[in-house]
Structure formats: structure tokens, C-alpha cells
């Protein structure tokens, strides 16, 4: 049976753009993802997301809206990815763990190589961005 990992990811929004980060390490180095990380025991998804964004990007966020959950089987583990629309409160999104980052318009979401689990939310994200 595959190891199960539960993670949260922030869809940090600024107007009609979403913030994406590029992994700088590990098996999936150079793939793009939405920033976030593992939920610690006893932590709510929202608290985990605020902590992870502070650790990875030195930025305070508001968790605004639950967008959806992606369940995905990687070769070595199963991931449950909870995604939330977020907005910046303070900070400058400093890259403390990622090798690169960029703001993407809905029309640009297909221009980067997403991690497979993150890719699953792109169609929904495009419609969310188009609505506002």
C-alpha cells in the first residue's frame, strides 16, 4: 500500500494572476507547483498553509476560500492535496526554498510544467480566474 501524504497548497491571487513556484530540489526538481506543504498533526489545513507560506516565502497570507481537493497516486506515495485561494497580507514572497517563481494569468497556466497533482486543478483555476 502506498504511503499517504496530506498537503495544502496556496493559490495566492493578485487580481487576475496566480503565484506559481518552481521546485529546486528532489525527484521533481524544476517542476512547477503551488506553494504549501504537509499538514502537521493537530494542525488545521488553514494553519498549516499560513505556516508553510511563512516558512517558504516569508509572507503572511489570508486563507480566503477552499477551492478543491486533488487525490493523486505518484509511483511512491498517494497525495491528498487541499487547495485554497489566498491573498497576501504582508511580505514580498521571498524564495527561501524554491528556485524560481512567477505570476501567471489564466492564459499562461499551460506554459509551465506542473507537478501531476497540481496540474489536476488547472482547469478549475482557469474558470475561477475567468469569473473575476
PLY file of the C-alpha trace (Angstrom):
ply
format ascii 1.0
element vertex 132
property float x
property float y
property float z
element edge 131
property int vertex1
property int vertex2
end_header
0.00 0.00 0.00
1.25 3.48 -0.89
2.33 5.90 1.81
-0.32 8.63 2.16
0.60 12.31 2.44
-1.84 15.14 3.12
-0.69 18.55 1.96
-2.10 22.03 1.48
-1.36 24.47 -1.32
-1.94 28.19 -1.64
-3.41 29.65 -4.80
-2.05 33.11 -4.00
-4.00 35.54 -6.09
-3.32 39.11 -7.11
-6.12 40.36 -9.34
-6.17 38.07 -12.38
-2.84 36.38 -11.64
-1.84 33.33 -9.58
1.59 32.80 -7.97
3.47 29.63 -9.01
6.77 28.30 -7.69
9.40 26.03 -9.24
10.91 23.21 -7.18
14.64 23.47 -6.68
15.25 20.01 -5.21
14.28 16.36 -5.19
12.88 13.95 -7.72
10.54 16.59 -9.16
13.14 19.39 -9.38
12.26 22.06 -11.97
8.54 21.18 -11.99
6.10 23.94 -11.07
3.70 23.82 -8.13
1.52 25.93 -5.91
3.41 26.68 -2.66
2.46 24.87 0.52
3.36 21.70 2.34
2.48 18.95 4.77
-0.15 19.34 7.46
1.40 18.64 10.88
-0.51 16.53 13.45
-3.15 18.63 15.22
-2.94 21.43 12.65
-5.89 22.69 10.61
-5.29 22.95 6.85
-5.57 26.75 7.10
-3.00 26.95 9.92
-0.64 24.64 8.02
-0.93 26.82 4.92
-0.17 30.03 6.82
2.84 28.37 8.50
4.21 26.87 5.26
3.94 30.14 3.30
5.68 32.00 6.14
8.47 29.35 6.16
8.86 29.07 2.36
8.16 32.64 1.23
8.48 34.87 4.34
4.96 36.14 3.62
1.76 36.40 5.68
-1.38 35.30 3.87
-5.12 35.22 4.41
-6.75 31.90 3.51
-9.87 33.05 1.69
-11.66 30.16 0.05
-11.39 26.38 -0.28
-11.10 25.54 -3.99
-10.91 21.76 -4.06
-9.05 18.56 -3.26
-6.89 16.52 -5.62
-6.10 12.88 -4.87
-3.19 11.61 -6.93
-1.06 8.45 -6.96
2.62 9.12 -7.56
4.81 6.00 -8.02
5.95 6.00 -4.36
3.08 7.67 -2.48
-0.53 8.87 -2.58
-1.08 12.59 -2.14
-4.21 14.37 -0.96
-3.80 18.00 -1.96
-6.16 20.61 -0.48
-6.13 23.88 -2.40
-7.17 27.30 -1.11
-7.43 30.71 -2.73
-5.28 33.07 -0.68
-4.27 36.70 -0.63
-1.13 38.39 0.63
-1.27 40.34 3.89
2.40 41.30 4.22
5.78 40.25 2.86
7.34 40.06 -0.59
7.16 36.34 -1.47
10.89 35.73 -0.93
12.08 32.43 -2.41
13.57 30.62 0.59
13.11 27.08 -0.80
12.18 27.38 -4.49
14.49 28.06 -7.43
12.08 30.30 -9.29
8.58 31.77 -9.22
6.23 33.81 -11.38
2.78 35.31 -11.55
0.63 33.64 -14.20
-2.52 34.82 -15.94
-5.21 32.22 -16.70
-3.99 32.20 -20.31
-0.44 31.41 -19.13
-1.25 28.47 -16.85
-0.37 25.96 -19.60
3.09 27.46 -20.19
4.87 25.71 -17.29
5.47 22.03 -16.44
3.23 21.43 -13.41
3.64 18.60 -10.95
0.99 15.99 -11.88
-1.17 16.60 -8.78
-1.10 20.40 -9.24
-1.97 20.00 -12.93
-5.33 18.46 -11.93
-6.62 21.78 -10.52
-5.63 23.93 -13.54
-8.99 23.63 -15.42
-10.90 24.71 -12.29
-8.42 27.50 -11.65
-8.84 28.82 -15.20
-12.60 29.08 -14.72
-12.15 30.73 -11.30
-9.83 33.38 -12.77
-12.18 33.93 -15.71
-15.12 34.60 -13.37
-13.48 37.56 -11.66
0 1
1 2
2 3
3 4
4 5
5 6
6 7
7 8
8 9
9 10
10 11
11 12
12 13
13 14
14 15
15 16
16 17
17 18
18 19
19 20
20 21
21 22
22 23
23 24
24 25
25 26
26 27
27 28
28 29
29 30
30 31
31 32
32 33
33 34
34 35
35 36
36 37
37 38
38 39
39 40
40 41
41 42
42 43
43 44
44 45
45 46
46 47
47 48
48 49
49 50
50 51
51 52
52 53
53 54
54 55
55 56
56 57
57 58
58 59
59 60
60 61
61 62
62 63
63 64
64 65
65 66
66 67
67 68
68 69
69 70
70 71
71 72
72 73
73 74
74 75
75 76
76 77
77 78
78 79
79 80
80 81
81 82
82 83
83 84
84 85
85 86
86 87
87 88
88 89
89 90
90 91
91 92
92 93
93 94
94 95
95 96
96 97
97 98
98 99
99 100
100 101
101 102
102 103
103 104
104 105
105 106
106 107
107 108
108 109
109 110
110 111
111 112
112 113
113 114
114 115
115 116
116 117
117 118
118 119
119 120
120 121
121 122
122 123
123 124
124 125
125 126
126 127
127 128
128 129
129 130
130 131
